[in-house]
């Protein structure tokens, strides 16, 4: 399928600001295509950024049939641009589509649409340290009906915008609140799909945690309230000693993070041991007390690697590594971002030049 391209009037092109937050600035163009029952995907286009028009009865507004992804484009020192593992985001996008009874996209075409969109808006890819162009593919159900059931029409779109660090703390440790009452997802549910309902379910506890000075919420399993799953915007890892990295295993209720997978593949090449297993919150907290656990860090596209300096559970705070970023998290952050920004060789074939 070809992509019809209409670019914005050069006189109306925006400029990338020097001061960047996360997720509140958008680039000049938007990719869209639509799917109708019996016709499949069609009308692929890149046009000037515009608002969407939806019928008030569109299925997405009433039954939450929606999925999305998140990936980044990075400015290299030579001025070029790298995408990081866009193929894996496309694969996960289709996994989410399957779970939400939505049509799959052609993965190669999906990545090519992203590449062309970034190429057209290349002046929006910032060059400040730690900055990048955040890319948000999404699919929504558009059939106007109020009866419960899968939609017969869909809109697939991709937008982007320049971003700075996800957390205001930057690479400094964040504080995490472990929820002992609310649960986000259950095995057999939609926890391993990147769909908006999972994140809506996290908002109540996230707001409560923020009022008490915590940046993120760490979720426990929904059946026993005992096993660690993931943080609101990241997967989570625990460092035992100075060589062993452990992350919760994928049970179907947490997201299979692209950065998580990158850490599991990169860390052994740097001399670390990695494992995926069930982690009991009480055993983890005891490990922090005993010193067996020396670091805790989150990993995700938005933050890349984010040290955790404090965990709160049942009213008790546990400080990790004196609220300082540890050497393992720092090494992984440096090595991973060096690959993303093209500062070191990419032995994994993860980088896709634009």
QUIPE-V371830 format. One record per residue. N is the residue number from 1. RES is the residue in one letter. SS is DSSP state (hx for helix, st for strand, lp for the rest). OMEGA is omega in degrees with one decimal (NA if undefined). D_FIRST is the distance of its C-alpha to the first C-alpha in whole Angstrom. Layout:
N:RES:SS:OMEGA:D_FIRST  N:RES:SS:OMEGA:D_FIRST
This chain:
1:X:lp:176.0:0  2:X:lp:177.1:4  3:X:lp:174.8:7  4:X:st:-175.1:10  5:X:st:174.4:13  6:X:lp:-176.0:16  7:X:lp:-177.5:19  8:X:lp:173.8:22  9:X:lp:-178.6:25  10:X:hx:-179.7:27  11:X:hx:-178.0:30  12:X:hx:-179.9:29  13:X:lp:177.4:27  14:X:lp:177.0:29  15:X:lp:-179.3:31  16:X:lp:-178.5:31  17:X:lp:178.3:34  18:X:lp:179.4:37  19:X:lp:-174.1:38  20:X:lp:169.0:35  21:X:lp:179.4:35  22:X:lp:167.9:33  23:X:lp:179.6:30  24:X:lp:176.6:31  25:X:lp:-175.3:30  26:X:lp:-177.7:26  27:X:lp:-169.5:24  28:X:lp:-170.3:23  29:X:st:-176.5:19  30:X:st:172.7:17  31:X:st:174.7:13  32:X:st:164.7:13  33:X:st:-176.7:10  34:X:st:177.4:12  35:X:st:175.3:13  36:X:st:-178.9:15  37:X:lp:179.1:17  38:X:lp:-178.5:17  39:X:lp:-178.3:13  40:X:st:-177.7:11  41:X:st:179.6:9  42:X:st:175.1:8  43:X:st:177.6:9  44:X:st:-176.5:8  45:X:st:166.7:10  46:X:st:-177.2:13  47:X:st:173.2:16  48:X:st:-177.7:20  49:X:lp:-177.0:21  50:X:lp:175.8:22  51:X:lp:176.2:24  52:X:lp:176.1:22  53:X:lp:-178.2:24  54:X:lp:171.4:25  55:X:lp:179.8:27  56:X:lp:179.5:30  57:X:lp:179.1:30  58:X:st:-173.0:26  59:X:hx:-177.8:26  60:X:hx:-176.0:26  61:X:hx:-174.7:29  62:X:hx:-174.9:31  63:X:hx:171.0:30  64:X:lp:179.4:28  65:X:lp:-170.9:25  66:X:st:174.2:23  67:X:st:177.0:22  68:X:st:177.3:22  69:X:lp:175.4:22  70:X:lp:174.9:23  71:X:st:-174.1:23  72:X:st:168.8:24  73:X:st:-173.5:24  74:X:st:177.8:27  75:X:st:176.9:29  76:X:lp:179.3:30  77:X:lp:-179.8:34  78:X:lp:178.7:32  79:X:lp:177.9:30  80:X:lp:-175.4:27  81:X:st:176.3:25  82:X:st:162.1:24  83:X:st:-178.2:22  84:X:st:175.6:24  85:X:lp:-179.2:22  86:X:hx:178.4:19  87:X:hx:179.5:18  88:X:hx:174.7:21  89:X:hx:178.6:20  90:X:hx:177.7:17  91:X:hx:-179.6:19  92:X:hx:176.3:21  93:X:hx:179.5:19  94:X:hx:174.5:18  95:X:hx:177.7:22  96:X:hx:178.6:23  97:X:hx:178.6:20  98:X:hx:-176.6:22  99:X:hx:-177.2:25  100:X:lp:176.8:24  101:X:lp:-179.3:23  102:X:lp:-177.3:19  103:X:lp:175.2:16  104:X:lp:171.1:15  105:X:lp:171.6:12  106:X:lp:-171.7:10  107:X:hx:178.2:12  108:X:hx:179.5:11  109:X:hx:178.0:8  110:X:hx:179.7:11  111:X:hx:179.6:13  112:X:hx:176.8:11  113:X:hx:177.5:10  114:X:hx:-179.2:14  115:X:hx:-179.8:15  116:X:hx:178.7:14  117:X:hx:179.4:15  118:X:hx:179.5:18  119:X:hx:179.0:18  120:X:hx:-178.5:18  121:X:lp:-172.8:21  122:X:hx:-179.4:23  123:X:hx:175.8:26  124:X:hx:178.9:26  125:X:lp:-172.0:27  126:X:lp:178.5:30  127:X:lp:176.0:33  128:X:lp:178.3:36  129:X:lp:177.6:37  130:X:lp:-178.9:35  131:X:lp:-179.8:33  132:X:st:172.5:29  133:X:st:178.5:26  134:X:st:-175.8:25  135:X:st:-176.3:21  136:X:st:168.0:21  137:X:st:178.6:18  138:X:st:172.7:19  139:X:st:-179.8:18  140:X:st:177.6:20  141:X:st:-172.2:21  142:X:lp:-179.0:22  143:X:lp:177.9:23  144:X:st:177.3:27  145:X:lp:179.2:29  146:X:lp:173.6:32  147:X:lp:-178.8:33  148:X:lp:179.8:32  149:X:lp:-178.4:29  150:X:lp:178.2:25  151:X:lp:174.7:23  152:X:lp:177.5:21  153:X:st:-173.4:18  154:X:st:173.3:17  155:X:st:176.0:16  156:X:st:-179.3:14  157:X:st:178.7:15  158:X:st:174.4:16  159:X:st:-178.4:19  160:X:st:177.3:22  161:X:st:-180.0:25  162:X:st:-177.4:28  163:X:st:168.5:31  164:X:lp:179.0:34  165:X:lp:-179.0:36  166:X:lp:178.2:35  167:X:lp:179.9:39  168:X:lp:178.1:41  169:X:lp:-175.6:43  170:X:lp:179.2:41  171:X:lp:178.6:42  172:X:lp:-175.4:45  173:X:lp:176.6:46  174:X:st:177.6:45  175:X:st:-173.6:47  176:X:st:179.0:45  177:X:st:178.9:47  178:X:st:-177.3:47  179:X:lp:178.3:46  180:X:lp:-177.8:49  181:X:lp:-177.7:49  182:X:lp:177.3:45  183:X:lp:-175.3:42  184:X:lp:-174.4:38  185:X:lp:-179.7:37  186:X:lp:176.2:38  187:X:lp:-174.9:37  188:X:lp:177.5:35  189:X:lp:-175.9:34  190:X:lp:-175.9:31  191:X:lp:-179.4:32  192:X:lp:172.5:30  193:X:lp:179.6:27  194:X:lp:-177.6:26  195:X:lp:-170.9:26  196:X:hx:-178.3:28  197:X:hx:177.5:31  198:X:hx:-176.7:32  199:X:hx:174.1:33  200:X:hx:-179.8:34  201:X:lp:-177.7:37  202:X:lp:-169.4:38  203:X:hx:-177.2:39  204:X:hx:-178.2:42  205:X:hx:178.8:44  206:X:hx:178.6:42  207:X:hx:178.0:43  208:X:hx:179.9:47  209:X:hx:-179.6:46  210:X:hx:179.2:46  211:X:hx:-179.9:49  212:X:lp:174.1:51  213:X:lp:-179.5:49  214:X:lp:-174.3:47  215:X:lp:-175.2:43  216:X:st:175.8:41  217:X:st:173.6:42  218:X:st:-175.5:42  219:X:st:174.4:42  220:X:st:-178.2:44  221:X:lp:-172.9:43  222:X:lp:-176.6:43  223:X:lp:-177.1:45  224:X:lp:-176.9:48  225:X:lp:-170.8:48  226:X:lp:-173.0:48  227:X:st:-177.7:45  228:X:st:178.5:43  229:X:st:-179.2:40  230:X:st:174.5:38  231:X:st:-174.1:38  232:X:lp:-176.1:36  233:X:lp:-173.6:34  234:X:st:160.3:34  235:X:st:-175.9:35  236:X:st:-178.7:39  237:X:st:179.1:41  238:X:st:-178.7:45  239:X:st:176.2:47  240:X:st:-175.6:50  241:X:lp:178.9:52  242:X:lp:-174.5:50  243:X:lp:-170.7:48  244:X:st:179.6:47  245:X:st:-179.3:44  246:X:st:176.6:43  247:X:st:179.0:40  248:X:st:178.8:40  249:X:lp:179.3:38  250:X:lp:-176.5:35  251:X:lp:-176.4:37  252:X:lp:-180.0:34  253:X:lp:176.3:35  254:X:lp:-176.2:34  255:X:lp:174.5:31  256:X:lp:-172.8:30  257:X:lp:176.5:29  258:X:hx:178.1:27  259:X:hx:175.1:30  260:X:hx:179.2:33  261:X:hx:179.0:31  262:X:hx:177.2:31  263:X:hx:-179.1:35  264:X:hx:179.3:36  265:X:hx:-177.6:34  266:X:hx:-172.6:36  267:X:hx:-179.8:39  268:X:hx:178.8:40  269:X:hx:179.0:40  270:X:hx:177.1:42  271:X:lp:179.2:45  272:X:lp:171.5:44  273:X:st:179.0:44  274:X:st:175.1:42  275:X:st:176.4:42  276:X:st:-177.3:40  277:X:st:175.1:43  278:X:lp:-177.3:44  279:X:lp:178.8:46  280:X:st:-176.8:49  281:X:hx:-178.7:49  282:X:hx:177.6:53  283:X:hx:177.6:53  284:X:hx:179.5:51  285:X:hx:176.0:53  286:X:hx:178.2:56  287:X:hx:175.3:54  288:X:hx:179.0:54  289:X:hx:-176.5:57  290:X:hx:-176.6:59  291:X:lp:177.3:57  292:X:lp:175.4:55  293:X:st:-174.1:51  294:X:st:-179.8:51  295:X:st:170.2:48  296:X:st:176.6:45  297:X:st:174.7:42  298:X:st:177.8:39  299:X:st:-179.5:35  300:X:st:-177.5:32  301:X:lp:-174.7:29  302:X:lp:-175.3:31  303:X:lp:-173.0:34  304:X:st:174.2:33  305:X:st:-178.9:37  306:X:st:178.2:39  307:X:st:174.8:43  308:X:st:-177.2:45  309:X:st:-177.6:49  310:X:st:174.8:50  311:X:st:176.1:49  312:X:st:178.3:51  313:X:st:179.3:52  314:X:lp:174.8:54  315:X:lp:-177.9:56  316:X:st:177.4:56  317:X:st:173.3:55  318:X:st:179.3:54  319:X:st:-178.7:54  320:X:lp:174.7:52  321:X:hx:177.1:53  322:X:hx:179.4:55  323:X:hx:177.8:52  324:X:lp:174.2:50  325:X:lp:-177.7:47  326:X:lp:-176.6:48  327:X:hx:-179.2:47  328:X:hx:177.9:45  329:X:hx:-179.2:43  330:X:hx:179.7:43  331:X:hx:-179.9:42  332:X:hx:178.0:39  333:X:hx:-178.4:38  334:X:hx:-177.1:39  335:X:hx:-177.4:37  336:X:hx:179.9:34  337:X:hx:176.5:34  338:X:hx:175.3:35  339:X:hx:-176.8:32  340:X:hx:-178.4:29  341:X:lp:177.2:31  342:X:lp:-179.6:31  343:X:lp:177.1:35  344:X:lp:-179.7:35  345:X:lp:179.4:34  346:X:lp:-177.3:31  347:X:lp:-174.6:32  348:X:lp:-175.5:29  349:X:lp:-176.6:26  350:X:lp:-172.3:25  351:X:st:176.2:24  352:X:st:179.0:21  353:X:st:177.5:22  354:X:lp:NA:20
